[in-house]
Amino acid sequence: MHTQFRIPLLILGLFFVSPDDSFSQIRLTENARVSIITFGPYQGEIYSAFGHSGIRVYDPDQNLNWVYDYGRFNFNQENFYWNFARGKMLYSIGLTKDFEWYKNRYIREDRYVYEQVLDLSPKEVQSFFDYLENNYLPENREYFYNYVFDNCATKIRDVVVDVVPYEIEFDYFYKEDKTIRDLMNDYLGYQPWGDFIIDLGLGLQIDREATGSEYMFLPDYIFHAFSKSTVVRDSVQVPLVRETIILYEPESSNERVGLFTPLNTFIFLFFVIGLITNRNFKTQKRSHWLDVVIFTVIGIFGWWFTFLWFGTEHLSKYNWNLLWAIPFHIPLVYFLKKESWKPLLSRVYRFLAVLHCLTLVFWVIIPQPLHFSLIPLLLILILRSFYISYDLGRYQPVRSAVTP
């Protein structure tokens, strides 16, 4: 899936923009055909980990071999970064007029390439081609992207449903009890940091059981659904796909996950911070700089989750990660040295430590599955919150002596 998301929230397709903006009036020959192309995942980048889909129009008699795909965007569009952050960025259909070159880009990354030739009449092929050409017109090509419900794969499904003049019966390939988050995780086994960021940024909206149609936000499930899809022609149920061609099949993957994963990183930090905290207890001197660093980072995450929830169109509402990423650490952590605030903040950080303990106790019943790498991070927050509460609780305000 072309998810256009080299940064964490990003999620989803970055390809080249065709220089040709003209609307073609080409009349295809009887040997022309339309195919669904499925490109396999590639673990080199997070946005390519889900695969990609396209539509090929091939007419050998006219040497026409084009591919259309959805999910392209332009860095130069107005307010690009602000629109991206809010989830309101315009994406578009793209056209590449050299399918072989396009295909070989994926083959060089050792990604499988499957072609499903649709069983369409010459008239239906022409209608399909005209639809794509019209959709590619500058005034029609842009749309607001959603990396689950309106992406490069779902667009393929929707276009075929719109163009094919028969009702399509999809034989969905799906398993019960899988959520959209589960489906994403299936493709992120070799992207531990990408998996971590996506789990943080996306909220409860993707944690309901996915329907068969919703599985089709992933190119693999477009392939599976089309492979057994049928239409009724002249009262006879026939396959929609005439032929499936394996254009390229890679060798077995040798992908490996390194040691630098979120879990290993937070475990390491837990032991380091544990040693510092132990020294603080012995010397009775709190490492204030450490608390500023820890809780500033946590506060930044908290405000980020809040922005995603209330200020964007991403699938980021109802995010239970706010149980640990408390936004109000900014500015509270910067008042830890203020004498008048110490009694109050001692109670506040004791409450936060208890809250984090309860989060661990009730971990398995929280509606949104939190990333397991957060467990050592929560232990860090519990440790430092209790220590801050203890340290500030030792403070006794100096009272002025009263002369009788």
N, C-alpha and C positions, 0 to 999 in steps of 0.2 A: 504494500500500500504506500502510495506516494504521500508521506505524512508531513512534509515541510516543516521540520522541527529539529534543527541542529541544536537549539538551546532548549532547557527543560520546559517547559510547557509545550515546546514544539514538539508536534507532534507530526508533519505530516507531510509533500512532493515538490522537489525543486528540479526543473528541467529547462530546456532551452526554448525560447520563443521563436516561432517561425517568422521569417521576414515577409512572408506573402500574406497580405491582408485581403486579397481579392476574392470575390465569390465566384467560384468556377461554375460554368454551364456545360461541363463535360458530359457527354452521353456515353455511358458505359456499354460495352459489348455483352453478348450473351455469355461469355466465358468469365465475366467478372464475378467476384465473390466477396463476401463480408465475413470476417472472422473475429472472434474474441481472443485476445492475446493475454496470457498470464505469465508474468515474470516473477521468478522466485525471490525469496528474501536474500538480503546481503547484510552481513553483520559489521561491515566497515563503518557504517553510520547508523544513528538511531532512526533517521527518517526512512532508511531503506530496509529496515529489519522486518517490515511487514509485507514486502513484495510490492508489485505494481500491476496495473491492468491497462489495456488499450484496445482500440478497435482498428483492425487492418482492413483496408479496401484495396483489393488486388485485381487488376485487369491486365493479364499478360499480353493481350492483343494491342494495348495502347501503351505498354511499358509503364503503367501506373501502379505504384506500390507504396501507398501512403499509410501512415498510422496516426490516429487521433487519440489523444489522452487528456484526462482532466487532472486538475490540481496544480497547474502552473501559476506562478505569481511573479510580479515584477518589483524588484527592490526600489525602483524609481517612482512607484506610484505615490501620490500625495499622502502624507501622514503615515508612511509605511509602518514604522515601529510602534506608533501609538495605536494604530488599527490592529496590528498583530497582537499587541498586549491585551487589547480588549476583546479579541476574538471576532472582529468585524472587518477582516481584511478580504478584499476582492481577489478571487482566484479566477482562472479561465481555462477554457479548452485550448489545447495546443495541437499543432499539426506539424509532422515531420514528413517530408516528401521523399524519403529514402529509408524504407523499412529495413533493408539489409544493414545499413550503417547503424540505425537505431537498435536493432537486435544485437549486433556485435558489441555494443557498449555493455550490454548485460552479460553476454557470454564472456567478455574479458574479466568480469567480476565473478565468473563461474556460477552464474545464476541460471536455473532452468528456464526454458522458454517453451510454453505450450500454446498450440493454436487449435481453436475450436471453430471449424467452418460451419456457419449457419446454413440450414437447408432453406434457402430462399429462392423464389423465382427471379428471373432477370428484372422484371418490373419492381419487385420488392427490394432487390439489391439497389436499383436506381433510386428508389424512394429513400432507402437508408442513406445512401451517399448524399442525396440532396438535403436530407435532414441535417447531416453532419456539417455540410458546407454552409447551410443557413445558420446553424448554431455557431459556426466559426466567424461569422461576420462580426466586425468590431462592436456593433451595437447589441449583439446577442451573446458574446462569448463569456462575459464576466458573471460571476455569481458569488454569493457569500458562502464560504467553505465551512464545513463542520467535519472534523476528522473522524467522526464515527458515523453520523447519519447522512452526510452529503460529501463524500470524498471520491477519490479516483475510482474506487471499485463500485460503490453504490450508483455512481453516475452511469456506469456501463449497464447495470441492471435496469435503471430507469429509462435510459435511451432505448434499449431493446424492447422494453414493455411499451414505450410510446410508439415505436416505429412498426413493429411486427403487427400485421393486421389480424392477429388471432390472439385469443386469450392463452397466456402461457401458464402451464402447470409446472411449477418448480418442485423437484424432488430434493428438498433441503437435506443437507448432510450436517447434522448437528447432534450434540449430546445434551441431554437434560441436565439441569442444575448448573450449567455454565453461565457465568455472568460476562458482561462485556469486559470487565477488568480481567477475568480469568483468560479470556481469549487474547487480550493484549499480552498478558504474562507468558502465554504459550510461545510467543515470538521473541521474548526478551531474555531468554536464558543466557545468552552470551553478551547481554548489554546490562550488567548489574546496576550501573549508575543511571542509565536511562530508565530502567524499570523502577528504580528508587524514586527518581524525580517525578515520573508519571504517577506513581502511587501517591506521592505527596500532593501533587497539584490537582488531581481529579477527585471529585467528591462522591457522595452517595448515589448520584444519578446513574453511575455505571455499575452499580452493584445489585441490580435486579437481574433475574434470569433472562437471558437473551432469547428472543424468538428466532425461528429459522431464518426469516428475512433479515433480521439484524446481524446474523452471522456474516452476511454478505458485505459487511464493511471491510472484510479481509479478502484480498484477491484469491487466495486458495479456495475460499468458500464460494466465490463467484464461479470458479472452475468446477467445483463439485456440484453446485446447483444446476449449472447449465449442462453438465455432462449427462444428466438424466431428465432434463426438462422436455416437456412434450407440448404439442399444440394439436388442435383438432382441425383437420382439413377435409372437407367433403365428408363429414361425419365419421372420419377415421382419425384415431389418435396416433400421431407420428412423432418421432424425435425432432427437436428443434435443431440439434447439432448433427450435421451430416457426416462429419469426419473429425477425428481428433488426431493432430499431428504433433509429435514430439520434435521440436526444432533443435532443442539442445537439452541434454541431460548431464548435469555435473557429476563428478566423482563424489564419493562420500566426503562429508565435511570433516575438516580437521580443526575446527574452531575450539578454542580453549578459553576458559575464564582465568584471568590472572589472580594474584593474591590481593591486588588493590581493589577490594570490593567495599561497599558500604558497611557490611557486617564486620569484616576484619578491621576496617579503619576505626569504627566506634569501639570495638573491643580493645584495640590498642590504646585509644584515647581514654577509655575507662580506667585502665591500669595506670597510665601516666597520671591522670587527675587524681586517682586514688592515692598514689604515692605523695603527691603534693598536699592533698588534704590531710593525710596522716602526719606529715611534717608540720602543717598548720596547727594541728591539735597539740603536738609536742611543744612547739614554740609559742603557742597562744597568739600567733600573728597570722591573720587571714591574708591570703594572696589576692588582694583586691583586683589587680589587673586581670587575673584569671576569670573572676566572676564577671567582669566587664566584657571580656571577650566572649565567654560562653553565652551569657544572657543577651548580649547584643545580637549575636548570630540567631539565637532562638527568637528574639523579638522581630528581627527582619523577616524570618520565615512566617511568623504569626501575622504580620501586616501584609505580607504577600498573599497568604491564604485568604485574608479578609478582602483584599482587593479583588482576587479571583472570584470570590463568592458574590460580592455585591457590585463590582464594577465592570464585569466582563460577561461575554456570551459563551465562555468556555463551559465545559461540563464540570464545574468546580463548586457548585453550591452544596451546602450541607456537608462541609468537610470536617470530619471528626479529628483530623490532625490538630485542630485547635485545642484539643485536650492537653497536648504537650507544648505546642508552639504558642505560648501565651503572648499576644501582641504587646501587652502592657509592661513586659520586661523593659521595653523602651517606652517611657523614660525611667521606670522605677530603679533599674540597676544603677543609674547615675546619681541616685539620692542615698546610696548606702553609707556614705561618709558624713552625711548631714546629721549632726547630733540630735536634733529635734525629731528626726524621722525614724531613728533607730528602734524605739519600742514598737511602733506601728509596723515597720518592715519586718521585724522579728516574727510577728504574728502572721504577716502576709506570706512570708517564705515558708513558715511551718505549714500553713494551709496548702501552699503549692506542692510541698513535698508529699503531703497526705494525698492530694489529688493525683499526683503521678503514681503513687503506690496503688491507689484504687484503679487507675488505668491498667496497671499490670495485672491486678487481681481479676478484673473483669474483661481482660483482653479478648477472650474467645467469644464474648457475647456482644461486643461493640458492633453495631450494624455495619459499619464500614471496616473491612479488614485492613488493619494497619500493617505497614511493612515490617517484617520480622527484624530487620536491621535496626529498628528503633528501640529494641529492648535494651541494649547496652547504653544507648543515648539516654533513655529514661532513667537508667541507673545512675548515670552521671548527674542528671538534673536532681534526682532524689538526694544523692550524696551532698551536692553543693548547696541545695536548698536547706536541708537540715543543718548543715554546718553554718550557713549564713544566719539562720534563725538562732542557733546556739551562740554564735559570736556576738550578734547584736543584742541578744537577751542578757549578755553579761553587763551591758551598759546600764549604769545607774546615774540618772541625772543629778548634778550637783545642786544641792539646795542651799540657799543663803541662810546663814545662821541668824536667828532672831534673838536680840538682847532683851531679856525680861526687864 
